[in-house]
Amino acid sequence: MKKSIAQHVKAMARGILVLDENLFSLDRALEKKNIRIIKVRPGTKDKDIEYSLSGRIFVTNNSKDFVDGAKSLEYGIISTENIKSKDPKYLSDLISKEIIKNKLWSKLNGFILTLRDNGKSSFKEL
């Protein structure tokens, strides 16, 4: 049986996010937004994480340890440190909105997007 165009489109993810181990609770909420998730293996050293991020976007609550490598290894960072609520629905909605607003899927160089509860998140190319 042939698949319809809608079925093919549904099977394609909007993009891929890599989740740091302290944000695994976001996986299902982000997958519901058609975002593919890769989880960092718990206990992996930061340098080993960095080398697997090239061309991807890393969601972390510890961005300061990854900013230096983001430009040279060409990955993006979504920083959640300034978000009080780690509620998966709230945070996944905010991440999705900011990905669209800042056109993050098309960014090829290192960047950091710092999320804020007040809606004034900041984007910086590195």
N, CA, C and O atoms as a Tinker XYZ file with bonds, in Angstrom:
   504  protein
     1  N      0.839000   -1.179000    0.000000    73     2
     2  CA     0.000000    0.000000    0.000000    64     1     3
     3  C      0.890000    1.251000    0.000000    63     2     4     5
     4  O      1.866000    1.332000    0.745000    81     3
     5  N      0.536000    2.209000   -0.840000    73     3     6
     6  CA     1.302000    3.447000   -0.933000    64     5     7
     7  C      0.944000    4.378000    0.213000    63     6     8     9
     8  O     -0.204000    4.452000    0.651000    81     7
     9  N      1.976000    5.095000    0.689000    73     7    10
    10  CA     1.755000    6.096000    1.732000    64     9    11
    11  C      1.331000    7.405000    1.081000    63    10    12    13
    12  O      1.791000    7.753000   -0.007000    81    11
    13  N      0.453000    8.117000    1.759000    73    11    14
    14  CA     0.042000    9.427000    1.274000    64    13    15
    15  C      1.145000   10.445000    1.558000    63    14    16    17
    16  O      2.046000   10.188000    2.356000    81    15
    17  N      1.067000   11.573000    0.916000    73    15    18
    18  CA     2.033000   12.650000    1.158000    64    17    19
    19  C      1.989000   13.064000    2.628000    63    18    20    21
    20  O      3.031000   13.323000    3.229000    81    19
    21  N      0.814000   13.126000    3.197000    73    19    22
    22  CA     0.674000   13.519000    4.605000    64    21    23
    23  C      1.402000   12.536000    5.516000    63    22    24    25
    24  O      2.008000   12.948000    6.505000    81    23
    25  N      1.350000   11.247000    5.199000    73    23    26
    26  CA     2.053000   10.258000    6.013000    64    25    27
    27  C      3.559000   10.428000    5.902000    63    26    28    29
    28  O      4.272000   10.262000    6.891000    81    27
    29  N      4.059000   10.761000    4.702000    73    27    30
    30  CA     5.496000   10.987000    4.534000    64    29    31
    31  C      5.940000   12.230000    5.300000    63    30    32    33
    32  O      6.979000   12.215000    5.961000    81    31
    33  N      5.173000   13.282000    5.215000    73    31    34
    34  CA     5.514000   14.517000    5.910000    64    33    35
    35  C      5.515000   14.282000    7.415000    63    34    36    37
    36  O      6.399000   14.770000    8.119000    81    35
    37  N      4.530000   13.539000    7.913000    73    35    38
    38  CA     4.443000   13.259000    9.341000    64    37    39
    39  C      5.663000   12.478000    9.819000    63    38    40    41
    40  O      6.111000   12.659000   10.952000    81    39
    41  N      6.196000   11.623000    8.974000    73    39    42
    42  CA     7.345000   10.796000    9.344000    64    41    43
    43  C      8.640000   11.604000    9.412000    63    42    44    45
    44  O      9.613000   11.154000   10.015000    81    43
    45  N      8.664000   12.770000    8.812000    73    43    46
    46  CA     9.869000   13.599000    8.796000    64    45    47
    47  C      9.867000   14.537000    9.998000    63    46    48    49
    48  O      8.884000   15.235000   10.246000    81    47
    49  N     10.958000   14.551000   10.734000    73    47    50
    50  CA    11.069000   15.443000   11.884000    64    49    51
    51  C     11.412000   16.853000   11.432000    63    50    52    53
    52  O     12.031000   17.045000   10.386000    81    51
    53  N     11.010000   17.829000   12.221000    73    51    54
    54  CA    11.369000   19.227000   11.952000    64    53    55
    55  C     12.863000   19.432000   12.086000    63    54    56    57
    56  O     13.451000   20.245000   11.373000    81    55
    57  N     13.473000   18.702000   12.989000    73    55    58
    58  CA    14.894000   18.831000   13.249000    64    57    59
    59  C     15.285000   17.934000   14.406000    63    58    60    61
    60  O     14.463000   17.191000   14.944000    81    59
    61  N     16.560000   18.015000   14.783000    73    59    62
    62  CA    17.094000   17.178000   15.854000    64    61    63
    63  C     17.624000   18.061000   16.973000    63    62    64    65
    64  O     18.339000   19.033000   16.727000    81    63
    65  N     17.271000   17.716000   18.194000    73    63    66
    66  CA    17.839000   18.350000   19.375000    64    65    67
    67  C     18.552000   17.283000   20.192000    63    66    68    69
    68  O     18.096000   16.143000   20.282000    81    67
    69  N     19.675000   17.665000   20.785000    73    67    70
    70  CA    20.394000   16.795000   21.709000    64    69    71
    71  C     20.088000   17.300000   23.113000    63    70    72    73
    72  O     20.308000   18.472000   23.418000    81    71
    73  N     19.576000   16.407000   23.975000    73    71    74
    74  CA    19.221000   16.794000   25.342000    64    73    75
    75  C     20.303000   16.380000   26.315000    63    74    76    77
    76  O     20.755000   15.235000   26.316000    81    75
    77  N     20.715000   17.334000   27.148000    73    75    78
    78  CA    21.633000   17.037000   28.230000    64    77    79
    79  C     20.892000   16.168000   29.243000    63    78    80    81
    80  O     19.663000   16.178000   29.308000    81    79
    81  N     21.652000   15.424000   30.023000    73    79    82
    82  CA    21.049000   14.420000   30.901000    64    81    83
    83  C     20.082000   14.982000   31.937000    63    82    84    85
    84  O     19.194000   14.259000   32.388000    81    83
    85  N     20.221000   16.233000   32.325000    73    83    86
    86  CA    19.312000   16.798000   33.326000    64    85    87
    87  C     18.003000   17.318000   32.724000    63    86    88    89
    88  O     17.169000   17.868000   33.442000    81    87
    89  N     17.819000   17.149000   31.411000    73    87    90
    90  CA    16.602000   17.619000   30.742000    64    89    91
    91  C     15.871000   16.509000   29.983000    63    90    92    93
    92  O     15.087000   16.787000   29.076000    81    91
    93  N     16.126000   15.273000   30.349000    73    91    94
    94  CA    15.485000   14.144000   29.675000    64    93    95
    95  C     13.967000   14.188000   29.760000    63    94    96    97
    96  O     13.288000   13.609000   28.911000    81    95
    97  N     13.426000   14.855000   30.755000    73    95    98
    98  CA    11.968000   14.909000   30.912000    64    97    99
    99  C     11.286000   15.643000   29.749000    63    98   100   101
   100  O     10.068000   15.564000   29.595000    81    99
   101  N     12.067000   16.350000   28.939000    73    99   102
   102  CA    11.506000   17.082000   27.798000    64   101   103
   103  C     11.281000   16.203000   26.569000    63   102   104   105
   104  O     10.616000   16.627000   25.623000    81   103
   105  N     11.818000   15.003000   26.569000    73   103   106
   106  CA    11.833000   14.213000   25.337000    64   105   107
   107  C     10.453000   14.002000   24.719000    63   106   108   109
   108  O     10.276000   14.258000   23.528000    81   107
   109  N      9.500000   13.555000   25.472000    73   107   110
   110  CA     8.168000   13.269000   24.900000    64   109   111
   111  C      7.453000   14.535000   24.424000    63   110   112   113
   112  O      6.832000   14.541000   23.361000    81   111
   113  N      7.545000   15.597000   25.211000    73   111   114
   114  CA     6.874000   16.849000   24.826000    64   113   115
   115  C      7.471000   17.404000   23.527000    63   114   116   117
   116  O      6.740000   17.921000   22.681000    81   115
   117  N      8.788000   17.301000   23.367000    73   115   118
   118  CA     9.421000   17.787000   22.134000    64   117   119
   119  C      9.124000   16.858000   20.955000    63   118   120   121
   120  O      8.944000   17.323000   19.829000    81   119
   121  N      9.073000   15.565000   21.204000    73   119   122
   122  CA     8.732000   14.621000   20.138000    64   121   123
   123  C      7.313000   14.851000   19.644000    63   122   124   125
   124  O      7.037000   14.650000   18.461000    81   123
   125  N      6.407000   15.268000   20.522000    73   123   126
   126  CA     5.033000   15.589000   20.115000    64   125   127
   127  C      5.008000   16.804000   19.192000    63   126   128   129
   128  O      4.043000   17.012000   18.456000    81   127
   129  N      6.064000   17.601000   19.234000    73   127   130
   130  CA     6.188000   18.773000   18.356000    64   129   131
   131  C      6.976000   18.424000   17.092000    63   130   132   133
   132  O      7.431000   19.302000   16.359000    81   131
   133  N      7.122000   17.121000   16.861000    73   131   134
   134  CA     7.796000   16.608000   15.672000    64   133   135
   135  C      9.286000   16.969000   15.638000    63   134   136   137
   136  O      9.847000   17.255000   14.580000    81   135
   137  N      9.899000   16.949000   16.802000    73   135   138
   138  CA    11.339000   17.180000   16.922000    64   137   139
   139  C     11.975000   15.866000   17.359000    63   138   140   141
   140  O     11.552000   15.254000   18.339000    81   139
   141  N     12.988000   15.444000   16.626000    73   139   142
   142  CA    13.696000   14.209000   16.964000    64   141   143
   143  C     14.667000   14.491000   18.107000    63   142   144   145
   144  O     15.316000   15.537000   18.129000    81   143
   145  N     14.766000   13.567000   19.047000    73   143   146
   146  CA    15.578000   13.761000   20.250000    64   145   147
   147  C     16.702000   12.740000   20.311000    63   146   148   149
   148  O     16.508000   11.551000   20.060000    81   147
   149  N     17.878000   13.238000   20.650000    73   147   150
   150  CA    19.013000   12.390000   20.975000    64   149   151
   151  C     19.369000   12.724000   22.419000    63   150   152   153
   152  O     19.504000   13.894000   22.776000    81   151
   153  N     19.522000   11.693000   23.248000    73   151   154
   154  CA    19.853000   11.907000   24.656000    64   153   155
   155  C     21.332000   11.620000   24.885000    63   154   156   157
   156  O     21.874000   10.628000   24.396000    81   155
   157  N     21.967000   12.505000   25.633000    73   155   158
   158  CA    23.353000   12.300000   26.034000    64   157   159
   159  C     23.379000   11.168000   27.063000    63   158   160   161
   160  O     22.559000   11.137000   27.981000    81   159
   161  N     24.298000   10.266000   26.908000    73   159   162
   162  CA    24.420000    9.167000   27.870000    64   161   163
   163  C     24.831000    9.751000   29.224000    63   162   164   165
   164  O     25.818000   10.484000   29.302000    81   163
   165  N     24.091000    9.439000   30.286000    73   163   166
   166  CA    24.443000    9.964000   31.611000    64   165   167
   167  C     25.887000    9.636000   31.978000    63   166   168   169
   168  O     26.371000    8.525000   31.761000    81   167
   169  N     26.561000   10.646000   32.543000    73   167   170
   170  CA    27.954000   10.473000   32.965000    64   169   171
   171  C     28.975000   10.755000   31.878000    63   170   172   173
   172  O     30.176000   10.680000   32.137000    81   171
   173  N     28.531000   11.079000   30.662000    73   171   174
   174  CA    29.467000   11.380000   29.576000    64   173   175
   175  C     30.191000   12.686000   29.878000    63   174   176   177
   176  O     29.566000   13.660000   30.300000    81   175
   177  N     31.490000   12.711000   29.667000    73   175   178
   178  CA    32.291000   13.915000   29.910000    64   177   179
   179  C     31.929000   14.991000   28.891000    63   178   180   181
   180  O     31.593000   14.691000   27.746000    81   179
   181  N     32.003000   16.258000   29.326000    73   179   182
   182  CA    31.640000   17.387000   28.468000    64   181   183
   183  C     32.379000   17.375000   27.133000    63   182   184   185
   184  O     31.764000   17.613000   26.094000    81   183
   185  N     33.671000   17.106000   27.137000    73   183   186
   186  CA    34.447000   17.099000   25.882000    64   185   187
   187  C     33.932000   16.026000   24.926000    63   186   188   189
   188  O     33.891000   16.251000   23.717000    81   187
   189  N     33.544000   14.877000   25.441000    73   187   190
   190  CA    32.995000   13.813000   24.597000    64   189   191
   191  C     31.630000   14.212000   24.041000    63   190   192   193
   192  O     31.303000   13.885000   22.900000    81   191
   193  N     30.845000   14.908000   24.835000    73   191   194
   194  CA    29.550000   15.413000   24.362000    64   193   195
   195  C     29.783000   16.391000   23.216000    63   194   196   197
   196  O     29.137000   16.295000   22.172000    81   195
   197  N     30.705000   17.330000   23.412000    73   195   198
   198  CA    30.969000   18.357000   22.401000    64   197   199
   199  C     31.292000   17.770000   21.040000    63   198   200   201
   200  O     30.804000   18.264000   20.024000    81   199
   201  N     32.102000   16.730000   21.003000    73   199   202
   202  CA    32.509000   16.160000   19.718000    64   201   203
   203  C     31.376000   15.467000   18.988000    63   202   204   205
   204  O     31.508000   15.165000   17.802000    81   203
   205  N     30.272000   15.208000   19.660000    73   203   206
   206  CA    29.126000   14.589000   18.991000    64   205   207
   207  C     28.072000   15.624000   18.580000    63   206   208   209
   208  O     27.027000   15.255000   18.043000    81   207
   209  N     28.330000   16.907000   18.825000    73   207   210
   210  CA    27.318000   17.942000   18.598000    64   209   211
   211  C     27.415000   18.667000   17.262000    63   210   212   213
   212  O     26.498000   19.410000   16.912000    81   211
   213  N     28.468000   18.485000   16.521000    73   211   214
   214  CA    28.658000   19.239000   15.279000    64   213   215
   215  C     27.414000   19.181000   14.388000    63   214   216   217
   216  O     26.914000   18.105000   14.058000    81   215
   217  N     26.929000   20.369000   14.009000    73   215   218
   218  CA    25.756000   20.470000   13.147000    64   217   219
   219  C     24.435000   20.241000   13.863000    63   218   220   221
   220  O     23.390000   20.131000   13.221000    81   219
   221  N     24.472000   20.170000   15.177000    73   219   222
   222  CA    23.253000   19.921000   15.950000    64   221   223
   223  C     22.999000   21.051000   16.938000    63   222   224   225
   224  O     23.804000   21.972000   17.079000    81   223
   225  N     21.863000   20.958000   17.616000    73   223   226
   226  CA    21.504000   21.931000   18.645000    64   225   227
   227  C     21.413000   21.180000   19.974000    63   226   228   229
   228  O     20.717000   20.172000   20.094000    81   227
   229  N     22.130000   21.699000   20.958000    73   227   230
   230  CA    22.234000   21.076000   22.278000    64   229   231
   231  C     21.415000   21.872000   23.278000    63   230   232   233
   232  O     21.613000   23.079000   23.420000    81   231
   233  N     20.502000   21.213000   23.968000    73   231   234
   234  CA    19.682000   21.850000   24.993000    64   233   235
   235  C     20.274000   21.476000   26.346000    63   234   236   237
   236  O     20.366000   20.299000   26.693000    81   235
   237  N     20.673000   22.493000   27.103000    73   235   238
   238  CA    21.365000   22.228000   28.363000    64   237   239
   239  C     21.028000   23.261000   29.425000    63   238   240   241
   240  O     20.628000   24.387000   29.128000    81   239
   241  N     21.200000   22.848000   30.653000    73   239   242
   242  CA    21.028000   23.715000   31.806000    64   241   243
   243  C     22.402000   24.145000   32.322000    63   242   244   245
   244  O     22.527000   24.685000   33.421000    81   243
   245  N     23.431000   23.895000   31.504000    73   243   246
   246  CA    24.816000   24.150000   31.888000    64   245   247
   247  C     25.596000   24.676000   30.678000    63   246   248   249
   248  O     26.622000   24.105000   30.308000    81   247
   249  N     25.126000   25.729000   30.079000    73   247   250
   250  CA    25.682000   26.199000   28.809000    64   249   251
   251  C     27.118000   26.708000   28.903000    63   250   252   253
   252  O     27.874000   26.602000   27.937000    81   251
   253  N     27.499000   27.255000   30.045000    73   251   254
   254  CA    28.836000   27.865000   30.144000    64   253   255
   255  C     29.953000   26.877000   29.818000    63   254   256   257
   256  O     31.013000   27.280000   29.339000    81   255
   257  N     29.727000   25.591000   30.071000    73   255   258
   258  CA    30.748000   24.590000   29.782000    64   257   259
   259  C     30.850000   24.245000   28.296000    63   258   260   261
   260  O     31.762000   23.521000   27.896000    81   259
   261  N     29.924000   24.755000   27.468000    73   259   262
   262  CA    29.893000   24.373000   26.057000    64   261   263
   263  C     30.065000   25.540000   25.086000    63   262   264   265
   264  O     30.244000   25.318000   23.888000    81   263
   265  N     30.016000   26.757000   25.572000    73   263   266
   266  CA    30.092000   27.929000   24.706000    64   265   267
   267  C     31.399000   27.983000   23.916000    63   266   268   269
   268  O     31.377000   28.275000   22.720000    81   267
   269  N     32.522000   27.711000   24.552000    73   267   270
   270  CA    33.813000   27.802000   23.853000    64   269   271
   271  C     33.891000   26.872000   22.648000    63   270   272   273
   272  O     34.453000   27.246000   21.619000    81   271
   273  N     33.344000   25.683000   22.758000    73   271   274
   274  CA    33.426000   24.721000   21.661000    64   273   275
   275  C     32.387000   24.915000   20.574000    63   274   276   277
   276  O     32.535000   24.378000   19.476000    81   275
   277  N     31.332000   25.676000   20.861000    73   275   278
   278  CA    30.224000   25.801000   19.914000    64   277   279
   279  C     30.638000   26.418000   18.581000    63   278   280   281
   280  O     30.163000   25.986000   17.530000    81   279
   281  N     31.505000   27.408000   18.607000    73   279   282
   282  CA    31.903000   28.054000   17.356000    64   281   283
   283  C     32.823000   27.153000   16.541000    63   282   284   285
   284  O     32.582000   26.941000   15.353000    81   283
   285  N     33.863000   26.626000   17.156000    73   283   286
   286  CA    34.823000   25.826000   16.397000    64   285   287
   287  C     34.237000   24.493000   15.948000    63   286   288   289
   288  O     34.595000   23.992000   14.882000    81   287
   289  N     33.354000   23.917000   16.733000    73   287   290
   290  CA    32.752000   22.635000   16.366000    64   289   291
   291  C     31.401000   22.806000   15.682000    63   290   292   293
   292  O     30.764000   21.821000   15.306000    81   291
   293  N     30.965000   24.047000   15.519000    73   291   294
   294  CA    29.752000   24.418000   14.780000    64   293   295
   295  C     28.501000   23.702000   15.264000    63   294   296   297
   296  O     27.884000   22.924000   14.537000    81   295
   297  N     28.148000   23.983000   16.502000    73   295   298
   298  CA    26.874000   23.509000   17.025000    64   297   299
   299  C     26.182000   24.657000   17.741000    63   298   300   301
   300  O     26.808000   25.653000   18.102000    81   299
   301  N     24.894000   24.501000   17.939000    73   299   302
   302  CA    24.118000   25.512000   18.639000    64   301   303
   303  C     23.796000   25.064000   20.050000    63   302   304   305
   304  O     23.790000   23.874000   20.363000    81   303
   305  N     23.531000   26.042000   20.886000    73   303   306
   306  CA    23.171000   25.776000   22.277000    64   305   307
   307  C     21.859000   26.488000   22.586000    63   306   308   309
   308  O     21.674000   27.658000   22.253000    81   307
   309  N     20.958000   25.760000   23.225000    73   307   310
   310  CA    19.775000   26.375000   23.818000    64   309   311
   311  C     19.968000   26.243000   25.323000    63   310   312   313
   312  O     19.983000   25.142000   25.874000    81   311
   313  N     20.115000   27.389000   25.969000    73   311   314
   314  CA    20.384000   27.447000   27.402000    64   313   315
   315  C     19.079000   27.593000   28.177000    63   314   316   317
   316  O     18.268000   28.471000   27.887000    81   315
   317  N     18.888000   26.726000   29.162000    73   315   318
   318  CA    17.671000   26.761000   29.975000    64   317   319
   319  C     17.921000   27.221000   31.407000    63   318   320   321
   320  O     17.018000   27.151000   32.241000    81   319
   321  N     19.135000   27.693000   31.705000    73   319   322
   322  CA    19.472000   28.082000   33.080000    64   321   323
   323  C     18.544000   29.129000   33.674000    63   322   324   325
   324  O     18.269000   29.097000   34.874000    81   323
   325  N     18.058000   30.054000   32.860000    73   323   326
   326  CA    17.259000   31.170000   33.362000    64   325   327
   327  C     15.766000   30.883000   33.416000    63   326   328   329
   328  O     14.964000   31.781000   33.673000    81   327
   329  N     15.398000   29.642000   33.174000    73   327   330
   330  CA    13.991000   29.260000   33.219000    64   329   331
   331  C     13.687000   28.651000   34.586000    63   330   332   333
   332  O     14.315000   27.672000   34.990000    81   331
   333  N     12.725000   29.234000   35.292000    73   331   334
   334  CA    12.383000   28.733000   36.626000    64   333   335
   335  C     11.647000   27.403000   36.549000    63   334   336   337
   336  O     11.975000   26.457000   37.266000    81   335
   337  N     10.658000   27.340000   35.681000    73   335   338
   338  CA     9.852000   26.129000   35.559000    64   337   339
   339  C     10.492000   25.165000   34.571000    63   338   340   341
   340  O     10.765000   25.527000   33.426000    81   339
   341  N     10.726000   23.952000   35.013000    73   339   342
   342  CA    11.247000   22.921000   34.111000    64   341   343
   343  C     10.118000   21.989000   33.673000    63   342   344   345
   344  O     10.359000   20.858000   33.252000    81   343
   345  N      8.860000   22.490000   33.781000    73   343   346
   346  CA     7.706000   21.726000   33.329000    64   345   347
   347  C      7.898000   21.388000   31.850000    63   346   348   349
   348  O      8.097000   22.294000   31.041000    81   347
   349  N      7.844000   20.118000   31.481000    73   347   350
   350  CA     8.121000   19.720000   30.100000    64   349   351
   351  C      7.245000   20.409000   29.049000    63   350   352   353
   352  O      7.751000   20.807000   27.999000    81   351
   353  N      5.951000   20.554000   29.310000    73   351   354
   354  CA     5.085000   21.206000   28.314000    64   353   355
   355  C      5.467000   22.677000   28.147000    63   354   356   357
   356  O      5.624000   23.156000   27.024000    81   355
   357  N      5.614000   23.382000   29.250000    73   355   358
   358  CA     5.986000   24.799000   29.192000    64   357   359
   359  C      7.318000   24.986000   28.471000    63   358   360   361
   360  O      7.427000   25.807000   27.560000    81   359
   361  N      8.319000   24.230000   28.879000    73   359   362
   362  CA     9.652000   24.398000   28.309000    64   361   363
   363  C      9.706000   23.962000   26.851000    63   362   364   365
   364  O     10.379000   24.606000   26.046000    81   363
   365  N      9.019000   22.892000   26.494000    73   363   366
   366  CA     9.008000   22.457000   25.088000    64   365   367
   367  C      8.285000   23.475000   24.212000    63   366   368   369
   368  O      8.699000   23.714000   23.078000    81   367
   369  N      7.209000   24.078000   24.721000    73   367   370
   370  CA     6.515000   25.136000   23.970000    64   369   371
   371  C      7.449000   26.320000   23.732000    63   370   372   373
   372  O      7.506000   26.862000   22.628000    81   371
   373  N      8.175000   26.715000   24.768000    73   371   374
   374  CA     9.103000   27.838000   24.666000    64   373   375
   375  C     10.236000   27.528000   23.680000    63   374   376   377
   376  O     10.580000   28.366000   22.847000    81   375
   377  N     10.806000   26.340000   23.776000    73   375   378
   378  CA    11.888000   25.936000   22.869000    64   377   379
   379  C     11.393000   25.943000   21.423000    63   378   380   381
   380  O     12.055000   26.491000   20.542000    81   379
   381  N     10.247000   25.343000   21.182000    73   379   382
   382  CA     9.703000   25.283000   19.823000    64   381   383
   383  C      9.458000   26.679000   19.257000    63   382   384   385
   384  O      9.806000   26.967000   18.112000    81   383
   385  N      8.852000   27.542000   20.078000    73   383   386
   386  CA     8.566000   28.925000   19.648000    64   385   387
   387  C      9.856000   29.666000   19.292000    63   386   388   389
   388  O      9.914000   30.365000   18.281000    81   387
   389  N     10.883000   29.514000   20.118000    73   387   390
   390  CA    12.150000   30.219000   19.889000    64   389   391
   391  C     12.929000   29.639000   18.705000    63   390   392   393
   392  O     13.643000   30.372000   18.021000    81   391
   393  N     12.800000   28.346000   18.460000    73   391   394
   394  CA    13.434000   27.746000   17.271000    64   393   395
   395  C     12.864000   28.386000   16.015000    63   394   396   397
   396  O     13.602000   28.743000   15.097000    81   395
   397  N     11.552000   28.527000   15.984000    73   395   398
   398  CA    10.896000   29.134000   14.826000    64   397   399
   399  C     11.253000   30.613000   14.728000    63   398   400   401
   400  O     11.661000   31.085000   13.667000    81   399
   401  N     11.102000   31.336000   15.818000    73   399   402
   402  CA    11.365000   32.780000   15.842000    64   401   403
   403  C     12.788000   33.115000   15.372000    63   402   404   405
   404  O     12.985000   34.069000   14.619000    81   403
   405  N     13.771000   32.336000   15.813000    73   403   406
   406  CA    15.176000   32.604000   15.491000    64   405   407
   407  C     15.707000   31.787000   14.309000    63   406   408   409
   408  O     16.891000   31.856000   13.979000    81   407
   409  N     14.812000   31.006000   13.671000    73   407   410
   410  CA    15.172000   30.199000   12.493000    64   409   411
   411  C     16.405000   29.337000   12.760000    63   410   412   413
   412  O     17.336000   29.292000   11.955000    81   411
   413  N     16.393000   28.657000   13.903000    73   411   414
   414  CA    17.573000   27.916000   14.340000    64   413   415
   415  C     17.927000   26.731000   13.452000    63   414   416   417
   416  O     19.100000   26.371000   13.350000    81   415
   417  N     16.934000   26.116000   12.806000    73   415   418
   418  CA    17.263000   24.962000   11.962000    64   417   419
   419  C     18.173000   25.361000   10.811000    63   418   420   421
   420  O     18.871000   24.505000   10.267000    81   419
   421  N     18.190000   26.615000   10.427000    73   419   422
   422  CA    19.006000   27.046000    9.283000    64   421   423
   423  C     20.354000   27.635000    9.688000    63   422   424   425
   424  O     21.137000   28.015000    8.818000    81   423
   425  N     20.640000   27.720000   10.971000    73   423   426
   426  CA    21.905000   28.296000   11.430000    64   425   427
   427  C     23.023000   27.267000   11.276000    63   426   428   429
   428  O     22.899000   26.131000   11.734000    81   427
   429  N     24.116000   27.673000   10.629000    73   427   430
   430  CA    25.209000   26.748000   10.359000    64   429   431
   431  C     26.405000   26.943000   11.283000    63   430   432   433
   432  O     27.218000   26.030000   11.430000    81   431
   433  N     26.528000   28.096000   11.901000    73   431   434
   434  CA    27.658000   28.362000   12.787000    64   433   435
   435  C     27.229000   28.241000   14.237000    63   434   436   437
   436  O     26.048000   28.072000   14.542000    81   435
   437  N     28.213000   28.330000   15.129000    73   435   438
   438  CA    27.904000   28.247000   16.547000    64   437   439
   439  C     27.026000   29.390000   17.008000    63   438   440   441
   440  O     27.173000   30.525000   16.556000    81   439
   441  N     26.111000   29.079000   17.914000    73   439   442
   442  CA    25.245000   30.112000   18.494000    64   441   443
   443  C     24.801000   29.665000   19.870000    63   442   444   445
   444  O     24.906000   28.496000   20.241000    81   443
   445  N     24.297000   30.646000   20.618000    73   443   446
   446  CA    23.648000   30.344000   21.895000    64   445   447
   447  C     22.341000   31.117000   21.970000    63   446   448   449
   448  O     22.296000   32.322000   21.721000    81   447
   449  N     21.297000   30.410000   22.312000    73   447   450
   450  CA    19.993000   31.000000   22.561000    64   449   451
   451  C     19.730000   30.823000   24.046000    63   450   452   453
   452  O     19.606000   29.699000   24.532000    81   451
   453  N     19.644000   31.934000   24.765000    73   451   454
   454  CA    19.405000   31.903000   26.200000    64   453   455
   455  C     17.927000   32.169000   26.436000    63   454   456   457
   456  O     17.437000   33.269000   26.179000    81   455
   457  N     17.224000   31.160000   26.923000    73   455   458
   458  CA    15.790000   31.281000   27.170000    64   457   459
   459  C     15.533000   32.027000   28.465000    63   458   460   461
   460  O     16.280000   31.897000   29.435000    81   459
   461  N     14.461000   32.815000   28.465000    73   459   462
   462  CA    14.051000   33.556000   29.661000    64   461   463
   463  C     12.541000   33.454000   29.818000    63   462   464   465
   464  O     11.803000   33.428000   28.833000    81   463
   465  N     12.095000   33.398000   31.054000    73   463   466
   466  CA    10.664000   33.303000   31.344000    64   465   467
   467  C      9.875000   34.527000   30.890000    63   466   468   469
   468  O      8.688000   34.415000   30.583000    81   467
   469  N     10.506000   35.675000   30.846000    73   467   470
   470  CA     9.787000   36.906000   30.520000    64   469   471
   471  C      9.536000   37.078000   29.018000    63   470   472   473
   472  O      9.013000   38.108000   28.591000    81   471
   473  N      9.906000   36.075000   28.222000    73   471   474
   474  CA     9.677000   36.148000   26.780000    64   473   475
   475  C     10.752000   36.910000   26.031000    63   474   476   477
   476  O     10.667000   37.044000   24.810000    81   475
   477  N     11.756000   37.410000   26.723000    73   475   478
   478  CA    12.825000   38.180000   26.085000    64   477   479
   479  C     14.098000   37.343000   26.009000    63   478   480   481
   480  O     15.145000   37.733000   26.526000    81   479
   481  N     13.993000   36.198000   25.365000    73   479   482
   482  CA    15.142000   35.335000   25.185000    64   481   483
   483  C     16.163000   36.030000   24.295000    63   482   484   485
   484  O     15.801000   36.880000   23.480000    81   483
   485  N     17.436000   35.675000   24.444000    73   483   486
   486  CA    18.460000   36.348000   23.642000    64   485   487
   487  C     19.203000   35.345000   22.774000    63   486   488   489
   488  O     19.516000   34.233000   23.199000    81   487
   489  N     19.475000   35.768000   21.548000    73   487   490
   490  CA    20.179000   34.944000   20.577000    64   489   491
   491  C     21.518000   35.626000   20.245000    63   490   492   493
   492  O     21.578000   36.836000   20.029000    81   491
   493  N     22.583000   34.821000   20.212000    73   491   494
   494  CA    23.902000   35.369000   19.882000    64   493   495
   495  C     24.678000   34.359000   19.042000    63   494   496   497
   496  O     24.846000   33.201000   19.426000    81   495
   497  N     25.150000   34.831000   17.879000    73   495   498
   498  CA    26.056000   33.996000   17.088000    64   497   499
   499  C     27.440000   34.105000   17.711000    63   498   500   501
   500  O     27.844000   35.181000   18.152000    81   499
   501  N     28.159000   33.007000   17.748000    73   499   502
   502  CA    29.465000   32.983000   18.411000    64   501   503
   503  C     30.593000   33.122000   17.404000    63   502   504
   504  O     31.763000   33.122000   17.784000    81   503
